[in-house]
Amino acid sequence: MQITIDEKAMRAAFDAVKDDPVFAESAAAVRAGKWPVQMFQALSLQPSLLEAFTAVSRGVYPGGRVEREVKEVIILEASRRNACQFCTQSHIAMCRMIGLSNDPLAMVDDASQLTERQMAARELTRAVMTDSNSVPTQVYDRAHAAFADAELVEVVFMIGFINCLNLFNNTLGVRYEGEYA
Protein backbone atom coordinates (compact mmCIF):
# COMPACT_ATOMS: atom_id res chain seq x y z
CA MET A 1 0.00 0.00 0.00
CA GLN A 2 1.33 3.44 -0.85
CA ILE A 3 0.19 5.08 2.38
CA THR A 4 1.20 4.59 6.00
CA ILE A 5 -1.31 3.20 8.45
CA ASP A 6 -1.16 4.16 12.12
CA GLU A 7 -2.17 0.91 13.82
CA LYS A 8 -3.64 2.56 16.91
CA ALA A 9 -5.78 4.98 14.87
CA MET A 10 -6.80 2.23 12.45
CA ARG A 11 -7.89 -0.07 15.25
CA ALA A 12 -9.86 2.75 16.93
CA ALA A 13 -11.65 3.62 13.67
CA PHE A 14 -12.34 -0.03 12.86
CA ASP A 15 -13.51 -0.81 16.41
CA ALA A 16 -16.25 1.81 15.96
CA VAL A 17 -17.75 -0.12 13.00
CA LYS A 18 -16.59 -3.72 13.51
CA ASP A 19 -20.03 -4.99 14.59
CA ASP A 20 -21.70 -3.73 11.44
CA PRO A 21 -22.56 -6.58 9.01
CA VAL A 22 -20.73 -4.66 6.26
CA PHE A 23 -17.48 -5.61 8.00
CA ALA A 24 -18.33 -9.22 8.90
CA GLU A 25 -15.49 -10.81 6.93
CA SER A 26 -12.89 -8.30 8.11
CA ALA A 27 -14.10 -8.45 11.71
CA ALA A 28 -13.54 -12.22 11.61
CA ALA A 29 -9.99 -11.64 10.37
CA VAL A 30 -9.37 -9.14 13.18
CA ARG A 31 -10.71 -11.63 15.75
CA ALA A 32 -8.19 -14.12 14.32
CA GLY A 33 -5.39 -11.65 15.09
CA LYS A 34 -5.06 -10.17 11.59
CA TRP A 35 -5.52 -6.60 10.48
CA PRO A 36 -8.67 -5.73 8.51
CA VAL A 37 -8.23 -5.75 4.75
CA GLN A 38 -6.14 -2.93 3.33
CA MET A 39 -9.10 -1.04 1.87
CA PHE A 40 -10.58 -0.66 5.35
CA GLN A 41 -7.16 0.24 6.74
CA ALA A 42 -6.94 3.03 4.16
CA LEU A 43 -10.47 4.26 4.84
CA SER A 44 -9.71 4.28 8.58
CA LEU A 45 -7.33 7.21 8.00
CA GLN A 46 -10.50 9.25 7.50
CA PRO A 47 -13.00 7.75 9.96
CA SER A 48 -15.85 9.76 8.44
CA LEU A 49 -15.17 8.02 5.10
CA LEU A 50 -15.21 4.64 6.82
CA GLU A 51 -18.57 5.55 8.37
CA ALA A 52 -19.88 6.81 5.01
CA PHE A 53 -18.73 3.58 3.36
CA THR A 54 -20.73 1.71 6.00
CA ALA A 55 -23.88 3.70 5.34
CA VAL A 56 -23.65 3.30 1.56
CA SER A 57 -22.84 -0.39 1.88
CA ARG A 58 -25.93 -1.05 3.96
CA GLY A 59 -27.99 0.14 1.02
CA VAL A 60 -26.11 -1.66 -1.72
CA TYR A 61 -23.59 -4.29 -0.52
CA PRO A 62 -24.02 -6.50 1.30
CA GLY A 63 -27.35 -4.81 2.06
CA GLY A 64 -30.02 -3.75 -0.39
CA ARG A 65 -32.78 -5.46 -2.35
CA VAL A 66 -30.75 -7.26 -5.00
CA GLU A 67 -29.34 -10.65 -4.04
CA ARG A 68 -25.64 -10.80 -3.22
CA GLU A 69 -24.92 -13.29 -6.01
CA VAL A 70 -25.91 -10.69 -8.61
CA LYS A 71 -23.73 -8.09 -6.92
CA GLU A 72 -20.75 -10.45 -6.91
CA VAL A 73 -21.09 -10.78 -10.69
CA ILE A 74 -21.07 -6.98 -11.02
CA ILE A 75 -18.07 -6.65 -8.70
CA LEU A 76 -16.04 -9.33 -10.46
CA GLU A 77 -16.83 -8.04 -13.94
CA ALA A 78 -16.01 -4.41 -13.12
CA SER A 79 -12.99 -5.18 -10.97
CA ARG A 80 -11.20 -7.34 -13.48
CA ARG A 81 -11.92 -4.81 -16.25
CA ASN A 82 -10.37 -2.14 -14.03
CA ALA A 83 -7.49 -4.47 -13.05
CA CYS A 84 -8.29 -3.96 -9.37
CA GLN A 85 -6.30 -6.70 -7.65
CA PHE A 86 -7.91 -6.02 -4.27
CA CYS A 87 -11.54 -6.24 -5.36
CA THR A 88 -11.01 -9.08 -7.83
CA GLN A 89 -9.10 -11.31 -5.44
CA SER A 90 -11.10 -10.49 -2.30
CA HIS A 91 -14.39 -11.16 -4.09
CA ILE A 92 -13.11 -14.41 -5.58
CA ALA A 93 -12.50 -15.44 -1.97
CA MET A 94 -15.93 -14.18 -0.87
CA CYS A 95 -17.68 -16.03 -3.71
CA ARG A 96 -16.00 -19.20 -2.55
CA MET A 97 -16.93 -18.47 1.08
CA ILE A 98 -20.63 -18.07 0.27
CA GLY A 99 -20.61 -21.13 -2.01
CA LEU A 100 -21.34 -19.22 -5.21
CA SER A 101 -18.55 -20.84 -7.23
CA ASN A 102 -15.15 -22.43 -6.85
CA ASP A 103 -14.02 -20.55 -10.00
CA PRO A 104 -15.94 -17.27 -9.89
CA LEU A 105 -14.25 -15.63 -12.90
CA ALA A 106 -15.03 -18.62 -15.11
CA MET A 107 -18.60 -18.51 -13.80
CA VAL A 108 -18.94 -14.84 -14.80
CA ASP A 109 -17.70 -15.70 -18.30
CA ASP A 110 -20.01 -18.69 -18.77
CA ALA A 111 -23.60 -17.63 -19.44
CA SER A 112 -24.78 -21.19 -18.76
CA GLN A 113 -23.71 -20.77 -15.11
CA LEU A 114 -25.56 -17.48 -14.63
CA THR A 115 -29.16 -16.73 -13.80
CA GLU A 116 -31.10 -14.32 -16.00
CA ARG A 117 -30.58 -11.56 -13.41
CA GLN A 118 -26.85 -12.25 -13.21
CA MET A 119 -26.53 -12.18 -17.02
CA ALA A 120 -28.49 -8.94 -17.25
CA ALA A 121 -26.30 -7.37 -14.56
CA ARG A 122 -23.10 -8.56 -16.24
CA GLU A 123 -24.14 -7.14 -19.62
CA LEU A 124 -25.26 -3.86 -18.08
CA THR A 125 -21.94 -3.58 -16.21
CA ARG A 126 -20.04 -4.07 -19.46
CA ALA A 127 -22.18 -1.53 -21.32
CA VAL A 128 -22.02 1.12 -18.57
CA MET A 129 -18.26 0.77 -18.32
CA THR A 130 -17.91 1.07 -22.09
CA ASP A 131 -20.04 4.22 -22.41
CA SER A 132 -22.62 5.09 -19.79
CA ASN A 133 -24.10 7.70 -22.14
CA SER A 134 -24.85 5.08 -24.80
CA VAL A 135 -26.02 1.89 -23.14
CA PRO A 136 -27.56 -0.15 -25.98
CA THR A 137 -31.34 -0.26 -25.79
CA GLN A 138 -31.43 -4.07 -25.82
CA VAL A 139 -29.00 -4.23 -22.86
CA TYR A 140 -31.00 -1.69 -20.86
CA ASP A 141 -34.31 -3.37 -21.74
CA ARG A 142 -32.97 -6.77 -20.65
CA ALA A 143 -31.84 -5.29 -17.33
CA HIS A 144 -35.13 -3.47 -16.86
CA ALA A 145 -37.02 -6.71 -17.53
CA ALA A 146 -34.89 -8.56 -14.96
CA PHE A 147 -35.05 -5.94 -12.21
CA ALA A 148 -37.83 -3.83 -10.72
CA ASP A 149 -37.16 -0.10 -10.89
CA ALA A 150 -35.79 0.13 -7.33
CA GLU A 151 -33.55 -2.87 -8.00
CA LEU A 152 -32.31 -1.35 -11.26
CA VAL A 153 -31.35 1.82 -9.39
CA GLU A 154 -29.40 -0.35 -6.95
CA VAL A 155 -27.68 -2.30 -9.75
CA VAL A 156 -26.60 0.87 -11.56
CA PHE A 157 -25.43 2.43 -8.29
CA MET A 158 -23.48 -0.76 -7.55
CA ILE A 159 -21.73 -0.51 -10.91
CA GLY A 160 -20.68 3.06 -10.14
CA PHE A 161 -19.76 2.27 -6.53
CA ILE A 162 -17.47 -0.63 -7.42
CA ASN A 163 -15.78 1.45 -10.11
CA CYS A 164 -15.13 4.16 -7.49
CA LEU A 165 -13.65 1.60 -5.11
CA ASN A 166 -11.54 0.08 -7.90
CA LEU A 167 -10.03 3.50 -8.67
CA PHE A 168 -9.45 4.18 -4.96
CA ASN A 169 -7.69 0.85 -4.47
CA ASN A 170 -5.63 1.03 -7.64
CA THR A 171 -4.42 4.58 -6.97
CA LEU A 172 -3.39 3.84 -3.37
CA GLY A 173 -1.89 0.44 -4.18
CA VAL A 174 -4.39 -1.35 -1.92
CA ARG A 175 -3.83 -5.11 -2.16
CA TYR A 176 -5.68 -8.21 -1.04
CA GLU A 177 -3.43 -10.55 0.91
CA GLY A 178 -5.70 -13.53 1.55
CA GLU A 179 -7.41 -12.23 4.68
CA TYR A 180 -10.67 -14.03 3.85
CA ALA A 181 -9.09 -17.35 2.91
Long-range contacts (C-beta under 8 A, 24 or more apart in sequence): 1-38, 1-41, 1-42, 1-172, 1-173, 1-174, 1-175, 2-172, 2-173, 3-42, 3-45, 3-172, 5-41, 5-42, 5-44, 5-45, 6-45, 7-35, 9-44, 9-45, 10-35, 10-36, 10-41, 10-44, 10-45, 13-43, 13-44, 13-45, 13-47, 13-50, 14-40, 14-44, 14-50, 16-47, 16-50, 16-51, 17-50, 17-51, 17-54, 20-54, 20-58, 21-58, 21-62, 21-63, 22-53, 22-54, 22-57, 22-58, 22-61, 22-62, 22-63, 23-54, 24-62, 25-94, 25-97, 25-179, 25-180, 26-179, 29-179, 29-180, 34-179, 35-179, 36-179, 37-86, 37-90, 37-176, 37-177, 37-179, 37-180, 38-86, 38-169, 38-174, 38-175, 38-176, 38-177, 39-86, 39-165, 39-168, 39-169, 39-174, 42-168, 42-172, 42-174, 56-161, 59-154, 60-154, 60-157, 60-158, 60-161, 61-158, 61-161, 64-154, 64-158, 65-148, 65-150, 65-151, 65-154, 66-117, 66-147, 66-151, 66-154, 66-155, 66-158, 67-117, 68-98, 69-98, 69-100, 69-115, 69-118, 70-115, 70-117, 70-118, 70-121, 70-155, 71-121, 71-158, 72-98, 72-100, 72-104, 73-108, 73-114, 73-118, 73-121, 73-122, 73-125, 74-121, 74-122, 74-125, 74-155, 74-158, 74-159, 74-162, 75-158, 75-162, 76-104, 76-105, 76-108, 77-108, 77-122, 77-125, 77-126, 78-125, 78-129, 78-159, 78-162, 78-163, 78-166, 79-162, 79-166, 80-105, 81-126, 81-129, 82-163, 82-166, 82-167, 82-170, 83-170, 84-165, 84-166, 84-169, 84-170, 85-169, 85-175, 85-176, 86-169, 86-174, 86-175, 86-176, 87-162, 87-165, 87-166, 87-169, 87-176, 88-176, 89-176, 90-176, 90-179, 90-180, 93-176, 93-178, 93-180, 93-181, 94-180, 97-180, 116-146, 117-146, 117-147, 120-145, 120-146, 120-147, 121-146, 121-147, 121-155, 124-155, 124-156, 124-159, 125-159, 128-156, 128-159, 128-160, 129-159, 129-163
